[in-house]
């Protein structure tokens, strides 16, 4: 199969599981920044929280250096994702804007409490496909 033949809307993961240093701090971060994207908290226990397709637990050494990109449905959602994190005191890792690595990709980045790069991405053009 050629890359051009791939259906980029087809999911390839069931879920991602990050190990975190502090579940409550991570729950606060992810709840705040995922709410503008319409992504709810589904499960909340003392050592694990889960959002759709994302689980966070504190049972092992924290995950470091991960980059997770969440789908945004509009540029406005990207802006609200970023503002929610920055206004709550989390680290900006890239303000909302178009990215030069792909046409039409509008994204913003924040660092989660463990330093992972968390992105909201809106593909803002008909040709904004691929990786």
N, C-alpha and C positions, 0 to 999 in steps of 0.2 A: 504494500500500500504506500502510495506517495503522500507526503504531508498535506498537499493540496486537496487530497481526497478525504481527509479526516473530517468528521462532523464535530466541530469544536464545541457544540452545545452538549455533547454526550459526556456525562460524568464518568470519571474513572476511579474515584475513591468513594468508599462508603463513609469513612470518617477519618479524622486526624485526631491523635491523642498526644497532648503536650503534658509533660511533667512540669510542675511549677513549684516554686519555693513556698508560696503562701496561697492556698486555695481562695481564701477570702479576698485578698488583694487582687488576685487574677479575676475572680468573679466580678468584682467591682469594675475593673477595667473593661472586660469583655461585655458585661451588661450595658455599660455606658456607651461604648462605641458601636456595638452591634444593634442596639435599639433603633438608631436612625436608618439602618438597613432592613429593618423588619424581622430581625433574627432574635427569637425569644430564648430565654433560659428555660430548659425543659426539666432538669433534675438538679437538686441542690442537697448534697449531703456534707457531713463534716470534712471528708477527704476527697470528694469528687463533685464536680459540677459538669453539666452537659448542656450544650446548645445543639441545634441541628448540625450534624456532621462534625462536631468538635467537642471533645472531652478534655477536661483538665483535672489532673490529680496530683497529690503531693506524696505519693508513695515511693518515689525514687528520686535520684538526682535530677534537678531541673533541666529541661531541654534548653539548649543554647544555640543561637545562630539560625533558628528557623525563620522562614519567610512564608507567610500565609496571605493569600490574596482572596478577599471576599468579594462577591459580585454585588455591585451597586446597580440600581435600575435607572439612575439619573446622575447628572453632575451634582445636582442639589444634595442627593444622598451622600456623595463623596465629601462634599463640603460639611454637611452636618456630622458625619463620622469623625472627620478631623477636628472640627470645633468642639465636639463633645469631649474628646480626649485631651486636647490642649487646655480647654477651659477647666477641666478637672485636675490639671497639673501633671498630666502625663507628657512624655517626651515626643516632640515633633520630630519626624524623621523624613519629612518631605511634604511641603504644602500642596494643597489641591492644584492640579494643573494638567495640561496635556504633557505626555511623555514622548521624548524623541525616539524611543526604541521601537515603537509601533505606531502607525497612523491611527489617529482617533482614540488612543487610549488616554483616558482622563482618570487620574489616580491621586491618592494621598496616602501617607505613611505615618505610623506611630510606632513607638517602641512599647511593648507590653512590660509589666513589672520585672520580667526576667531578661529583658533586652532583645526579645524576638521582634522581627520586623513585620508589622501587621499592616496590610494594605486594603483599601477599598478601591475597586476598579470598575469604571464604567467604560464600555467600548462604544464610543460616541460617533462612529462612522460605519457605513455599510461595509467597508473593507477592513474594519478593525477586528480581524480574526487572527488566530494563530498565536504562537508563542515566540 
